[in-house]
Amino acid sequence: MEQSRNAEERQSMLYFQYHSSPDDNPDATSVQGVIKEEDDGTFLLLDWLRRDKDNSNTLRVRDSVVMRLPSPDATPPTVEVSPQASPSPPPSRRSRRNSRNSTSAKSRKSGNRSSVGSSVGSEKDSLFSTGLAVGLGVNLLALLAGAYLLRFASPAGDLQVLQQADDRLDRGQFSEAIALAESIPPDSDAYEDAQAQIAQWRRLWQAATAKAEAIEAAFERGQWQRVLLLSEDLPEFEELRDRISPVVEQAQARLDAEAYEWLQVAFDRGRDRDFHGALQALDRVPKGSSLYDRVASKTAEYRQKRDVRAAWLLQQAFDRAAAKDFSTALTYLQQIPPGTPAYEQVAPKLAQYQRQRNLRATWLLQKAFDLAVNQQFEAALSYLKRIPSGTEVYEIAQAKITEYQLLR
């Protein structure tokens, strides 16, 4: 029974852990370990944990140490104690047996009490040895953990300084961020991370400075839209913001003034029912101006009115052609803007009306000739003056007008 209890004690196991809060220091090292008493010794396992960069709630093992201490029965520890504080050594089994053979019944009763005391003393020795081994293991683990943390774990102060530098950069304070990161000494475990961050931040600064120079060059060339476009993704560094903000504000003001002028032109043409011209003016309103939101609604309005007027012009052309006034019909057709449903009929009608106008001009010229033969120059002149410009016989008609005016 005593052996079973000792074996159970040797099989006992102790688990311990220490986890730092990710809110306090996300790069801090956590420790966990196991101490297990076995028949042949004490088993020690120590894990150093780091939080996952992608998920701060996940711990990953960075390093591990495994040790085994010899059993106390094999190499019992030597403990020096004072005689006053130490109990008498327990009697051996052999001495108890000799005592029972040489004493009386009263001695055998006393020997039984001595046997019980011996059993208790032996149990205390075993517990003492086990506790001593566990204590030594815990102390050893603590020493190992401390040495590891001193060697591998970055000082919390330097990590906080690097985090403060990163926060400063997020607020656009480039110079302050660089100064804080450069204050981390070379013997700090955070030094390499700080130097990497400094190099990355300087690259960002160089790219931002180049973009700021491009913004200033675009402003000098009067490219207001380009100024605003480049400034959209300019990093928010305080030094650059103070330098570029006035340039962007002036570009915005000038772009708004330009947009206002083109909107005014569009409105004026719309009042004159030149909806095609109004749409052309709206196309010149620059994007990025504060007035650009009005372009969409006015564009839809003017397109609808342009299509309605184009249909009306086409109908007027048909009516004038029916009255054999092909010149006026052509004038209406030429006012129909492209992009309208009516414009699809303009090209064939133009060719048709131009042929018919030339035929009519030729007929008018022939009538003038007939009247001039009969000396009716006034009537001949009236026919000649009705021949429109752009026809095949227009030049002949002009020469005859000069001739007949002399003969009348």
Helices and strands as residue ranges (DSSP letters): H 2-10, E 13-18, E 30-38, E 41-51, E 59-70, H 93-102, H 105-152, H 156-170, H 174-182, H 191-220, H 224-231, H 238-271, H 275-283, H 293-322, H 326-334, G 341-345, H 346-373, H 377-384, H 394-407
